Amino acid sequence: MVVATVALLLIYQVGTWIAAFFGGFWGGLAALVVAAVSVVCVRLAGSGAGNTAWFLVPSLLFALVPLVAKVWSALADSQSNWIDHVIAITPFLVGFVIPVVLLLLVYTELRRRTFGGDAIHKELAEPNSKVKGGLPPGHS
């Protein structure tokens, strides 16, 4: 559920952002690209306990690019003071960036608890060790 929520937030935000600048067709196409990249990254991240970066890195990039664009457009207005800039950016931060970052933190912690941080390091150090069903000892 966490992954699906992050993916939906990213698809909506990137699609809306591109549509605002380049039109509806390109916004829809960008949303499809984000969806496809998200699906591939989720599959790669799900293929093993140590592959969390496959989901985290693209998700952070898809969150940071609109953030940089929003900050850039807010700061480009030379007639505004710093309070106007903060007011312009706050809804975007509260409604998109902060929820995505918090959900990615939850995802990372759930992955760590599910696969057990020590078991991952043990499996990498001893590739021939017997871990029943791919789960850490005590999780069968």
N, C-alpha and C positions, 0 to 999 in steps of 0.2 A: 504494500500500500504506500509506503514511503517513496519507493522508486517511482511508482505511477504518479504520485502527487507532484514530485519534483519534475518529472517529464512533462506533465500537463502544464505546470507553471512556465516551464521553459518554452514549450511549443507556443503557448498563448502569447507570452511576452515578446519573443523574437518575431513571431508572425505579425503581431500588432505593430511592432517597431518598424519592420521592413515595409509593411503596408502603408504606414504613415509617410514614409519617405519616398517610396517607389511605386505605390499603387497596390491594389488588392491582389492582382495576379501574382506579383513578386512576393507579397506577404504570404499568400497561400503556398507558394512554392518553397519559401524559406521555412514555413511551418512543417511541410512535408520532409524537408531535408533534416530539420532538427529532430523530427519524429524518427526518421530512419537511423540517424546517428545514435539517438538515444536507445533504440531497440538493439542495435549492434553492440553498443557499449554495455548495456545490461546483460546481454548474452555472454560477452567476454568477461565481465565481472563475475557472473554466476558460474563460470567454468572452473573456478578454483578459489580457495579462501584467500590467497595472497594477491588477487587481481582487483582489489577494490579501486585502484587508481583508474582502471578502465572506465568506471562510471563517474568518479569524482572529478577528474581533470576536465573532460568535456563539459560536464555540468557547470563547473566553476567558470569555464571560458564562456559558455552561453549566458551565464549570469553577469559576468564582468563586462562583456562587450556592450550590452545595452546600458549598463551603469556608466561606463566611460562616455558613451554617446550622450546620455542624459546630463551628466556633469558638464561635459563640453558645451552642450547647447545652453545650459543654464549660465555658465561662466562667459559665454560669448556675448551676452547682452551687457554691454559696458555701461548702460544707464542704470543698472540695478546695483543695490548694495548687497552686503553679505547676508542680511536677513532675507531678502528676496530670493537669493540663491538657495538658502536652507529651506525656505518654504516651497520652492519649486521642486527640490529633490526629495523632501521628506515622504510624500505619498509613495513614490517609487521605491524608496528604501524600505518603508514599513510594509508595503503591499506586495513586494516581490523579492528584493535582495535578502532581507533579513529572514523571511520564511524559507527561502531556498537554502541559505547557509545553515539555519537551524535543522532543517530536514536532512541535509547532508551530514551534519554532526550526528544526528540520531541514526542514520543509515550506517555510518562508520562504527558507532558503538554497538549497534545490533549485530553487525558482521563480526566484530571482535568477540562479542559474547557467544554468538552462535558457533563460531569455529574455534574459539579459545585461542587467545594470543600466544600462549606458551606452546600449544600443540602445533601451531603453524611453524614456529621457529624450530621445533623438534623435528617436524616432518621435512623441513628444508635441510636441516643438518644431517638427518639420517634417512635418506630417500628409500631405503629398503626396510624401514620399520613397518611393523604390521599395525595398521590403524583400521579397526573394524568398520567397514562400510564408508570409509573416508571421514569418519567422525573422530573427534578426540576421545581418549579413554574416559569412560564414565558417562558418555553421551549416547550409548547404544539403546 
